Amino acid sequence: MIKELFSLTGKNALVTGSSQGIGQAIALALAEFGANVIVHNRKGDEEAQQVANQIQKQGGKSAVVAADLLEPDAVEQLFQQATKPFGPIDILVTNASMQLPEEWEETTPDQFDKQVNANWKSTLMLMQRFTPDMADRGWGRILTIGSVQEEKPHPAMIVYAGTKAAIANTVLNLALQLADKGITVNNLSPGVIDTPRIEEPTPPVPKEISQRMSIPIGGAGKPEDIAGMAVLLCSDAGRYVTGQTIFVDGGMGL
């Protein structure tokens, strides 16, 4: 039955940056379909614990971990913490990212380094650390969270958009290398989603560019719009999909 292919019962999932927004929605959705979910944010604070509590109240298993992905030893810290509660990780969702809007002429080396390290470097290092366990068991799911800006970059997010494009290329590269090990690698790219991030101040966009960044479906999406596709790609229902970037953007990338 198709319904059974979506079951994640017995699978262990780590969703980085899952205390709010898209990450939270993905964590809750994976738990709803049976996964044991590790909730992560930078501090492992009350916000993250609330997500874990919600999962537990709904009958699922969850734990909270903390790691600042800008720190040199963050990946190893995260690995040690994430594998302790339930065992090896089967599903890795790299959702955590840093977005520092700035006019491209004013972008500083520090802003560049932080976004590249938090977004692209940490994603690759997390993949390196978690895939051996997946390969040993012959089953794994890696899902990166990209952005419509891979196709339509915001003028004030030249570095952020660049890191997301780099991640999409990394997915294309690794999917081929990991396919014979039972591991799928995909990139899920949201458009404008109604989360706290869209409230952050951003330099204004010239009218002629703004018109090219319209949303054909109209209005912002919801985190749940992303979570549904994430469940597909992280389950056996999506076993034949790998190396793909899938846009969930209301048609914004068209």
C-alpha positions in Angstrom: 0.0 0.0 0.0 1.2 3.5 -0.8 0.3 4.7 2.7 2.8 2.3 4.2 5.6 3.7 2.1 5.3 7.0 4.0 5.9 5.3 7.4 9.0 6.4 9.2 8.5 4.2 12.2 11.8 3.2 13.7 13.8 5.8 11.8 15.9 8.4 13.6 15.9 11.9 12.1 18.0 15.0 12.8 16.5 18.3 11.6 18.9 21.2 12.1 17.4 24.6 12.9 14.1 23.0 13.9 12.9 25.2 16.8 10.8 27.4 14.5 9.6 28.0 11.0 10.3 25.5 8.2 12.5 23.3 10.4 9.9 23.0 13.1 7.2 22.0 10.5 9.5 19.4 9.1 10.4 18.0 12.5 6.7 17.7 13.5 5.8 16.1 10.2 8.5 13.5 10.4 7.4 12.7 13.9 3.8 12.4 12.8 4.8 9.7 10.4 6.7 7.8 13.1 10.3 9.0 13.1 12.2 9.7 16.4 13.2 13.3 15.9 16.2 15.2 17.2 15.3 18.9 17.5 18.3 21.3 17.1 19.0 24.9 17.4 22.0 27.0 18.4 21.3 27.1 22.1 19.1 24.1 22.8 16.8 26.4 24.6 13.2 26.5 25.6 12.0 27.2 22.1 13.6 23.9 20.9 12.3 22.0 23.9 8.7 23.2 23.2 8.9 21.5 19.8 10.2 18.3 21.4 7.5 18.5 24.0 4.9 18.8 21.2 6.2 15.7 19.5 6.1 13.8 22.8 2.6 14.9 23.6 1.5 13.5 20.2 3.0 10.1 21.2 6.4 10.5 19.4 9.9 10.4 20.7 12.1 13.4 20.6 15.2 15.0 22.1 16.9 18.4 22.0 20.5 19.1 21.0 22.5 22.3 20.8 25.3 23.4 18.5 26.4 26.6 16.9 27.3 25.7 13.4 29.8 28.5 13.2 32.0 26.9 15.9 34.9 24.8 14.7 33.8 21.6 16.6 30.1 22.1 16.0 29.7 19.1 13.6 31.3 16.6 16.0 29.4 18.0 18.9 26.1 17.6 17.0 27.0 14.1 16.0 27.8 13.0 19.5 24.6 14.6 20.9 22.3 13.5 18.1 23.2 9.8 18.1 23.0 9.4 21.9 19.2 9.4 22.5 18.0 6.9 19.9 21.1 5.7 18.0 22.5 6.3 14.5 20.7 8.9 12.4 18.8 7.6 9.3 17.5 11.0 8.1 19.5 14.2 8.0 17.7 17.4 7.2 20.1 20.4 7.0 17.7 23.2 7.5 19.7 25.6 9.7 21.1 28.6 7.7 22.3 32.2 8.1 20.9 35.0 6.0 22.5 38.5 6.3 20.8 40.8 3.8 23.1 43.6 2.5 23.6 45.5 -0.7 26.2 43.6 -2.7 28.6 46.6 -2.8 28.5 46.8 1.0 29.0 43.1 1.7 31.9 42.5 4.1 34.3 39.6 4.2 32.9 38.7 7.7 29.4 38.5 6.3 30.6 36.4 3.4 32.5 34.0 5.7 29.7 33.6 8.2 27.1 32.7 5.6 29.4 30.4 3.6 30.4 28.6 6.8 26.9 28.3 8.3 25.2 27.3 5.1 27.5 25.5 2.7 30.5 24.3 4.8 28.4 23.0 7.7 26.1 21.1 5.3 29.0 19.3 3.6 30.7 18.5 7.0 27.4 17.2 8.4 27.0 14.9 5.4 30.5 13.6 5.8 29.9 12.8 9.5 26.5 11.2 9.3 26.6 9.2 6.0 28.9 6.4 7.1 26.3 5.1 9.5 23.6 5.3 6.8 25.9 3.4 4.4 26.6 0.7 6.9 22.8 0.0 7.2 22.1 0.4 3.5 19.4 3.1 4.0 19.6 6.9 4.4 18.0 10.1 3.5 19.8 13.4 3.2 17.6 16.5 2.6 19.1 19.9 2.2 16.9 23.0 2.4 17.7 25.3 -0.4 15.9 28.4 -1.7 14.1 29.8 -4.7 17.0 32.2 -4.7 19.0 29.6 -6.5 17.0 30.6 -9.5 15.9 34.1 -8.6 18.4 35.7 -6.3 17.4 38.7 -4.2 19.6 41.7 -5.0 20.5 42.1 -1.3 21.3 38.4 -0.7 24.1 37.7 -3.1 26.0 35.6 -0.7 23.1 33.7 0.8 21.7 32.9 -2.7 25.2 31.8 -3.7 25.5 29.4 -0.8 22.1 27.9 -1.7 23.2 27.4 -5.3 26.4 25.7 -4.1 24.4 23.4 -1.9 22.2 22.4 -4.8 25.3 21.5 -6.8 26.7 19.5 -3.8 23.5 17.5 -3.8 23.9 16.8 -7.5 27.5 15.7 -6.9 26.9 13.4 -3.8 23.6 11.8 -5.0 25.5 9.9 -7.7 28.3 8.9 -5.3 25.9 7.6 -2.6 23.1 6.1 -4.7 24.6 2.5 -4.6 24.7 2.7 -0.8 20.9 3.1 -0.4 21.2 6.8 0.4 19.2 9.4 -1.4 20.3 13.1 -1.5 17.9 15.8 -2.5 17.5 19.6 -2.2 14.1 21.1 -1.2 13.9 24.7 -2.2 11.2 26.9 -0.7 9.9 30.2 -2.0 8.5 32.9 0.2 7.2 31.1 3.3 5.4 32.7 6.2 8.0 32.3 9.0 9.7 34.8 11.3 12.5 35.2 8.8 10.4 37.1 6.3 9.8 39.8 8.9 13.6 40.5 9.1 14.5 43.9 7.6 15.8 43.8 4.0 17.0 46.5 1.7 14.3 47.6 -0.7 14.1 45.9 -4.2 13.9 48.1 -7.3 10.5 47.9 -8.9 11.7 46.4 -12.1 13.3 43.5 -10.2 10.4 43.1 -7.8 8.1 42.5 -10.7 10.3 39.6 -11.8 10.0 38.1 -8.3 6.3 37.8 -8.2 4.5 34.7 -6.9 2.0 33.3 -9.5 -0.1 31.4 -7.0 -0.2 34.5 -4.9 1.0 35.2 -1.4 3.4 33.5 0.9 3.4 29.7 1.5 3.1 28.0 4.8 5.8 25.9 6.5 3.5 22.9 6.1 3.8 23.3 2.3 7.4 22.4 2.7 6.9 19.7 5.3 4.7 17.6 3.1 7.3 17.3 0.4 10.0 16.6 3.0 8.1 13.6 4.3 7.9 12.2 0.7 11.6 12.7 0.1 12.6 11.2 3.5 10.4 8.1 3.3 10.4 5.0 1.1 7.7 6.7 -1.0 10.5 8.9 -2.3 13.1 6.1 -2.7 13.4 6.6 -6.5 14.1 10.3 -6.2 17.7 11.5 -5.8 20.0 14.3 -6.9 17.0 16.6 -7.4 16.2 20.2 -6.5 12.5 20.4 -6.0 11.0 23.9 -5.8 8.0 24.5 -3.5 7.6 28.2 -4.3 4.1 28.9 -5.6 5.6 29.3 -9.1 8.0 32.0 -8.1 10.9 30.4 -9.9 9.1 30.3 -13.2 
